[in-house]
Amino acid sequence: MIHVQDLQFSYTSHPFIADINFTVPAGEIFGFLGPSGAGKTTIQKILTGLLTGFKGNVEVGGIDLRKSNRDLYERIGVDFEFPSLYEKLTGKENLKFFASLYKHHVAIDPLLESVGLINDADKKVSAYSKGMKSRLDFIKALVHDPDILFLDEPTSGLDPSNARVMKNIILQLKANGKTILLTTHNMYDATELCDRVAFIVDGKLVALDTPHNLIISHGASTVRYSYISEGEEKTITTALDKTGTDALLLQLVKENRLSTIHSSEPTLNDIFSFLTGRELQ
């Protein structure tokens, strides 16, 4: 659904995006991870036709972006990090207006219901909280039932409950066959949602794989366990490849005396820092 080959782009005389190559098959959630200013949003703007003048080959939904027309926008939905809504209109009026821009659209009320805004549908957007605007902007991208979604920090500014609702909807969209490109600096969202992630720093890809493979390839090198001895909790750390010969651990397991045990899998942020010397958050 998305094919990018040798992508280069510059705002000045110096390249900002350089030698970007990746593909996204139908039904995949593909994540771009990187700190602010890394180039995530710039790539998204190129893929959605907002930035031209790039070098290389870019196809979205089988459409060559050098030859794209309004058919591209019938195929894609875009949720920017910052809401683009008409504040003097109600939530429902906003959705109806944006739906009218497309040849086909879906029912409005189920979309409002899905993000908990059905009871606020007739309120003016100017009275909405930041989180409500974010949720409305998200479903605005769904009014024409697009095949491909571009989501920029979709859970930014949301409380945990509404972030959970949003992530559940994203996973359901994937289950329905949608292709999703997600840009974020939130490692937890990326780990939970993405089939594959690409690390981007200073306009270049430094890694691309599944979250699981990235974590496994950098190893869960230690195991930490605790137990009670003489009324006090004691904690031991052992190498992962030594657990089979750790006499104390084996004894505690046999006697059912373990209080806690967990491995030290690195997070995506740990791996990102290791590979780039930078932090995601």
C-alpha positions in Angstrom: 0.0 0.0 0.0 3.0 2.3 0.6 6.2 2.1 -1.3 9.1 4.5 -0.8 12.4 4.2 -2.6 15.4 6.5 -2.3 13.4 9.4 -0.8 15.2 12.6 -0.4 13.8 16.0 0.6 15.3 19.4 1.7 13.9 22.6 3.1 17.2 24.3 2.3 20.2 23.6 0.3 21.1 20.8 2.7 19.2 17.4 2.6 16.9 16.9 5.5 15.5 13.6 4.5 18.0 11.3 2.9 17.9 7.8 1.4 14.7 6.6 3.0 13.5 3.2 1.8 10.5 1.2 3.1 7.3 -0.5 2.1 4.1 -1.0 4.0 1.8 -3.9 3.0 -2.0 -3.9 3.3 -3.3 -4.4 6.8 -0.1 -3.4 8.6 0.5 -0.8 11.3 3.9 0.8 10.5 5.4 3.1 13.1 7.9 5.9 12.7 9.7 6.5 16.0 12.0 9.4 16.7 12.5 12.6 18.7 10.9 15.9 17.8 12.5 17.3 14.6 13.8 13.9 13.4 11.8 14.0 10.2 8.7 11.9 11.0 6.1 14.5 10.3 8.0 15.6 7.1 7.8 12.1 5.7 4.1 11.9 6.6 3.5 15.2 4.8 5.3 13.9 1.7 3.2 10.7 1.8 0.0 12.7 2.1 0.8 15.0 -0.8 1.3 18.1 1.3 5.0 18.4 0.5 6.2 18.2 -3.1 9.6 18.7 -4.6 11.0 15.4 -3.2 13.5 13.1 -5.0 13.0 9.4 -5.3 9.9 7.3 -5.9 6.8 7.3 -3.7 3.6 5.4 -4.2 0.6 5.4 -1.9 -2.3 3.0 -2.6 -0.8 2.3 -6.0 -0.8 6.1 -6.9 2.5 7.7 -7.9 2.6 10.9 -5.9 4.2 12.8 -8.7 1.0 12.2 -10.7 -1.5 12.2 -7.9 -4.9 13.9 -8.0 -7.9 14.1 -5.7 -8.3 10.3 -6.0 -5.4 10.0 -3.5 -7.5 11.8 -0.9 -10.4 9.4 -1.4 -8.0 6.6 -0.4 -6.3 8.2 2.7 -7.3 9.6 6.0 -5.1 11.9 8.0 -5.1 12.8 11.7 -2.7 15.6 12.4 -1.2 16.0 15.9 -2.9 19.3 16.3 -6.7 19.4 15.5 -7.9 21.2 12.4 -11.5 21.9 13.2 -14.0 24.7 12.8 -14.6 26.0 16.3 -17.9 27.8 15.6 -19.4 24.6 14.3 -20.6 21.7 16.5 -18.8 18.4 16.5 -21.4 16.8 14.3 -21.5 19.7 11.9 -17.7 19.4 11.6 -18.0 15.8 10.6 -20.8 16.4 8.2 -18.9 19.2 6.5 -15.7 17.1 6.1 -17.7 14.1 4.9 -19.3 16.3 2.2 -15.8 16.7 0.6 -15.7 13.0 -0.4 -17.6 11.0 -2.9 -18.6 8.4 -0.2 -18.9 8.6 3.5 -20.1 6.6 6.5 -22.7 7.3 9.2 -21.6 10.1 11.6 -23.3 8.9 14.9 -21.4 5.6 15.2 -18.1 7.5 14.8 -19.1 9.9 17.6 -20.3 7.0 19.8 -17.0 5.1 19.3 -14.9 7.9 20.9 -17.5 8.9 23.6 -18.6 12.1 22.0 -22.2 11.3 21.0 -23.6 13.3 24.0 -21.5 16.3 23.0 -22.2 16.1 19.3 -24.3 19.3 19.3 -21.9 21.4 21.3 -19.7 23.9 19.5 -16.1 22.7 19.2 -15.0 25.9 20.9 -16.4 24.4 24.1 -14.6 21.1 23.7 -11.6 20.2 25.8 -8.2 19.5 24.2 -8.8 15.7 24.5 -12.3 16.0 23.0 -10.9 17.9 20.0 -8.2 15.2 19.6 -10.9 12.5 19.5 -13.1 14.4 17.1 -10.1 15.1 14.8 -9.3 11.4 14.8 -12.8 10.3 13.7 -12.7 13.1 11.1 -10.1 11.1 9.3 -12.5 8.1 9.2 -15.6 9.8 7.7 -14.9 8.5 4.2 -13.8 5.0 5.2 -10.3 5.3 3.8 -8.0 2.4 3.0 -4.9 4.0 4.4 -4.6 6.1 7.6 -1.8 8.5 8.6 -1.9 9.1 12.3 0.4 11.7 13.9 0.7 11.2 17.7 -2.8 9.9 18.0 -2.9 9.6 21.8 -1.1 12.8 22.5 -2.9 14.9 25.2 -5.4 12.1 26.0 -5.9 10.7 29.5 -5.2 7.0 29.9 -8.9 6.0 29.6 -9.4 7.8 26.3 -5.9 6.8 25.0 -7.0 3.2 25.6 -10.2 3.8 23.6 -8.2 5.3 20.8 -5.8 2.4 20.7 -8.6 -0.1 20.7 -10.1 1.6 17.7 -6.8 1.6 15.8 -6.4 -2.1 16.4 -9.9 -2.7 15.2 -9.2 -0.7 12.1 -6.2 -2.9 11.4 -8.4 -6.0 12.0 -10.7 -4.6 9.3 -7.9 -4.5 6.8 -6.8 -0.8 7.1 -3.2 0.1 6.5 -1.9 2.5 9.1 1.2 4.6 9.3 1.7 6.0 12.8 4.3 8.6 13.8 5.1 8.9 17.4 7.7 9.3 20.1 5.7 7.2 22.5 7.5 3.9 22.8 4.6 2.3 24.7 2.1 3.0 21.9 4.6 1.8 19.3 5.3 -1.5 21.1 1.6 -2.2 21.6 0.3 -1.1 18.2 2.9 -1.5 15.6 3.7 -4.6 13.5 7.0 -2.9 12.5 8.8 0.2 13.6 11.4 2.4 11.9 13.8 4.5 14.0 14.4 7.9 12.4 17.0 10.4 13.5 18.2 13.5 11.6 16.2 12.4 8.5 17.7 9.0 8.3 16.5 5.5 9.1 18.7 3.8 11.6 16.7 0.6 12.2 13.6 -1.1 10.9 12.0 -4.3 12.3 9.2 -5.6 14.5 9.3 -4.4 18.1 9.7 -8.0 19.2 12.7 -8.6 17.0 14.3 -5.4 18.1 13.9 -6.3 21.8 15.0 -9.9 21.4 18.0 -8.9 19.3 19.3 -6.7 22.1 18.7 -9.4 24.6 17.0 -9.8 28.0 20.4 -10.2 29.6 19.4 -10.6 33.3 16.7 -12.0 35.5 15.9 -10.4 38.9 14.2 -12.4 41.6 13.3 -11.9 45.2 12.5 -14.0 48.2 11.9 -13.7 52.0 14.7 -14.9 54.3 14.7 -14.4 58.1 11.8 -11.9 57.7 13.6 -9.7 55.1 13.1 -9.5 51.4 16.3 -10.2 49.4 16.8 -9.6 45.7 19.2 -11.4 43.4 20.2 -10.6 39.8 21.5 -13.4 37.6 22.5 -13.7 34.0 19.6 -15.0 31.8 21.7 -17.8 30.4 22.7 -18.9 33.9 19.2 -19.4 35.3 19.4 -23.1 34.7 22.4 -23.5 36.9 21.5 -20.9 39.6 21.2 -23.3 42.6 19.4 -20.7 44.8 16.9 -19.9 42.1 16.2 -23.6 41.5 15.8 -24.2 45.2 13.4 -21.3 45.6 11.3 -22.5 42.7 11.2 -26.1 44.0 10.2 -24.8 47.5 7.7 -22.3 46.1 9.4 -19.4 47.9 9.8 -16.9 45.2 8.3 -13.5 45.9 8.9 -12.0 42.5 10.8 -12.8 39.3 11.1 -10.8 36.0 13.5 -10.5 33.1 15.1 -7.2 32.1 13.9 -6.8 28.5 15.0 -3.5 27.1 12.3 -1.1 26.0 12.2 0.5 22.5 13.5 3.6 24.2 16.5 1.7 25.5 17.2 0.3 22.1 16.7 3.6 20.4 19.2 5.2 22.8 21.7 2.4 22.3 21.5 2.8 18.5 21.4 6.5 18.3 22.6 8.0 21.5 19.3 10.0 21.6 16.1 9.7 23.7 12.6 9.1 22.3 11.0 10.9 25.3 
